[in-house]
């Protein structure tokens, strides 16, 4: 790698965004935070602009963007402030940007991530929805523009590291037998099922090994994050559902594995710190310091694994059913989950009901073929309306 690479961080105020900024700050000779975006967190984004002095900053909310412009001017910072969906897309496709960290949570991150793919950017994909909701469209855009796609989810990044460079979605040609995604099982792995009716959002967000945002923490507690990762792995690696398996691994040290036809199993291990996959993807094919402590296996003593209980973690079973249905089913699956998780975090839905809402929405919004982005966006809206109606609330439109 030669010269400084300009990086746009879509979702800079979230946990992935802040970890990316930490890695970039360790290597100012290699990377520069060229653009930072956030949803409505004007004060948080201003603090990041003051620390990293990006060329561009974007807020989804126009009124918040006006407030940020005032703060930027008063501080004399060299940052131009953009707003709204157009601002996000302008940033993701900016000609001076080399790499885009796609870390906007939920379907709201789909449009700018797809725009970055069509612009041929190096995409560091932390947004699951780009592949879950629009997998065939997104991968077609990657191929058409010859864009580089590097997964940031610790599991998919681990699989990427365990596959030969020549894999390119051709698993049979590389002798791959199966992909094994690991998951911690979240905070309720051993909690009696009868007790789950009364768990609180704060309990669900208290992940035993990772520090994440509230939505993804709830997804970890239901293992919906792993369900989405099954669908994502299908598109990333060209793997059929029958060759993607899940193992519960509470220590979160083995991030995923690949088994080969000769019986070899290659695993990627590391401390549970998102700076590792971020640094791997930023520098690929080089390796750089991520600020992560060395893994001390002797201190850990033991690593354990168990098959997931599909009765406890119904989202996993629904993921395989969703992949089998194909078409717009993954978009419906994701949208219903977003609505249900928002209701749980708001205190209006019990924890076990999250997957109830998802399952009923899948039954009521049948899958249809995907020929264009409009197809998945329409399915997303229908799913949100259906899930919201089941909850007795008005649908929240995010795409």
Buried (B, 14 or more C-beta within 10 A) or exposed (E): BEEBBBBBBBBBBBBBBBBBBBBBEBBEEBBBBBBBBBBBBBEBBBEBBEEBEBBBBBBBBEEBBEBBBEBBEEEEBEBBBBBBBEBBBBBBBBEEBBBBBBBBBBBBBBBBBBBBBBBBBBBBBBBBBBBBBBBBBBBEBBEEBEBBBBBBBBBBBBBBBBBEEEBEBEBEEBEBBBBBBBBBBBBBBEBEEEEBEEBEBEBBBEBBBBEBBBBBBBBBBBBBBBBBBBBBBBBBBBBEBEBBBBBBBBBBBBBBBBBBEEEEEBBBBBBBBBBBBBBBBBBBEEEBEBBBEEBEEEEEEEBEEEEBBBEBBBBBBBBBBBBEBBBBBBBBBBBBBBBBBBBBBEEEBBBBBBBBBBBBBBEBBEBBEBEEBEBBBBBBBBBBBBBBBBBEBEBEEBB
